[in-house]
Amino acid sequence: MIEDKEQTTPNEEQEVSVTEVETPVVEEVVPVAKVVKPKAAPKAKKVVAKSTKSDKSETAPSVVETKSEARGSRKVRVGRVVSNRMDKTAVVAVERLMRHPIYGKIIRRTEKFKAHDEANDCSIGDLVQIMETKPFSREKHWRIVRIVEKVK
């Protein structure tokens, strides 16, 4: 027994204990905070001021403006009648100007709408005002509100 003690020196025991005590280095894992986008504020409702009698006598609102305000926001366009061959339907071409996204040149874009014409009053070349409405058929969801200018 004594021989075993003599063979091991205190320095060796310390080295062994040091290697046993060492633990591998572990990096701390820190939780990442989530980025939360703020919710958009609700859209403000349009407030329509009530007009007094003096306002009504100065300028009377047109029938189109009153109907569109009462029903909500409906799209209104002005265009030329291109075709009226169908019964109670007219094809209205609406032109708009837009700037080319790359070259900057102003371009005309034409869009055709099929509009409901209850009385078949429109003829080709008339300038008409159309308003978006419930679908009448597969392609027809506009109606002619009024004829702005009759063709001569």
C-alpha positions as a printed Julia matrix, in Angstrom:
152×3 Matrix{Float64}:
   0.0    0.0     0.0
   2.78   2.32    0.73
   4.24   1.68   -2.64
   1.12   2.96   -4.37
   1.25   6.23   -2.49
   4.87   6.73   -3.35
   4.29   6.25   -7.02
   1.68   8.98   -7.23
   2.96  12.4    -6.5
   0.75  15.21   -5.29
   1.44  17.14   -8.51
  -0.03  14.36  -10.63
  -3.14  14.21   -8.48
  -3.64  17.92   -8.86
  -3.33  17.7   -12.61
  -5.82  14.89  -12.78
  -8.27  16.72  -10.6
  -7.89  19.87  -12.68
  -8.66  18.04  -15.9
 -11.64  16.35  -14.3
 -13.02  19.64  -12.98
 -12.82  21.49  -16.29
 -16.18  21.68  -18.01
 -16.79  22.57  -21.63
 -17.65  26.21  -22.27
 -21.36  26.62  -23.08
 -22.52  29.77  -24.81
 -25.57  31.39  -23.34
 -28.67  31.27  -25.52
 -30.49  34.56  -25.37
 -34.13  34.56  -26.57
 -34.75  36.87  -29.52
 -37.59  39.37  -29.15
 -40.26  39.24  -31.86
 -40.8   42.33  -33.97
 -44.43  43.35  -33.7
 -45.85  45.75  -36.27
 -48.29  48.28  -34.9
 -51.83  47.78  -36.12
 -53.18  50.37  -38.49
 -55.6   52.83  -37.02
 -59.21  52.33  -38.16
 -60.26  54.51  -41.05
 -62.11  57.61  -40.07
 -65.64  57.9   -41.34
 -66.47  60.8   -43.57
 -68.39  63.47  -41.76
 -70.87  65.3   -43.94
 -71.8   68.69  -42.57
 -75.49  69.51  -42.66
 -76.15  72.47  -44.85
 -78.36  75.35  -43.89
 -81.17  76.78  -46.0
 -78.91  79.56  -47.29
 -76.45  76.95  -48.65
 -79.22  75.13  -50.53
 -80.42  78.3   -52.23
 -76.92  79.13  -53.51
 -76.07  75.8   -55.16
 -78.3   72.77  -55.32
 -76.44  69.44  -55.36
 -76.94  67.33  -58.46
 -78.89  64.11  -58.28
 -75.76  62.04  -58.94
 -73.84  63.45  -55.97
 -76.73  62.9   -53.59
 -77.21  59.29  -54.66
 -73.52  58.44  -54.43
 -73.23  59.91  -50.92
 -76.33  58.06  -49.72
 -75.15  54.7   -51.13
 -71.52  54.97  -50.17
 -68.45  55.31  -52.35
 -69.27  54.15  -55.87
 -66.94  54.7   -58.77
 -68.11  57.25  -61.33
 -66.53  57.6   -64.78
 -67.16  59.74  -67.88
 -66.63  58.24  -71.32
 -67.8   57.95  -74.93
 -70.31  55.38  -76.18
 -68.53  53.07  -78.61
 -71.31  50.58  -79.3
 -75.05  50.38  -78.61
 -76.02  47.32  -80.67
 -77.09  45.28  -77.65
 -80.52  45.7   -76.1
 -80.39  47.94  -72.99
 -76.58  47.86  -73.02
 -73.97  50.32  -74.24
 -70.2   49.89  -74.41
 -68.51  52.98  -72.96
 -64.81  53.71  -73.56
 -63.17  55.65  -70.74
 -59.8   57.26  -71.48
 -57.26  58.18  -68.84
 -53.81  59.7   -69.03
 -50.9   58.14  -67.18
 -47.18  58.7   -67.04
 -44.98  55.82  -68.24
 -43.17  54.4   -65.19
 -39.73  54.29  -66.86
 -39.69  56.82  -69.69
 -41.99  59.46  -68.2
 -44.0   59.98  -71.4
 -47.72  60.59  -70.92
 -49.75  57.72  -72.4
 -53.48  57.31  -73.08
 -55.08  54.21  -71.67
 -58.58  53.2   -72.79
 -60.79  50.89  -70.79
 -64.16  49.66  -72.04
 -67.13  49.1   -69.75
 -70.49  47.53  -70.55
 -73.12  49.78  -69.0
 -76.85  49.29  -68.51
 -78.99  51.7   -70.56
 -82.59  51.14  -69.49
 -84.28  53.38  -72.1
 -81.82  52.78  -74.98
 -81.29  56.56  -75.2
 -77.57  56.49  -76.01
 -76.17  56.63  -79.49
 -72.62  56.1   -80.68
 -70.4   59.08  -79.86
 -72.4   60.38  -76.88
 -70.48  61.5   -73.83
 -72.04  59.74  -70.82
 -71.49  59.42  -67.1
 -71.53  55.87  -65.72
 -71.66  54.63  -62.13
 -70.66  51.31  -60.63
 -73.63  49.19  -59.55
 -74.65  45.64  -58.72
 -73.95  43.11  -61.48
 -76.65  42.98  -64.17
 -74.9   40.13  -65.97
 -71.5   38.43  -66.18
 -69.72  41.47  -67.69
 -72.16  44.32  -67.01
 -71.84  46.02  -63.6
 -72.05  49.71  -64.57
 -75.1   51.81  -65.41
 -75.52  55.01  -67.37
 -76.43  57.84  -65.01
 -76.85  60.67  -67.5
 -75.93  61.8   -70.98
 -73.47  64.65  -70.63
 -73.32  65.56  -74.32
 -75.38  64.24  -77.25
 -73.62  63.66  -80.56
 -74.75  66.01  -83.36
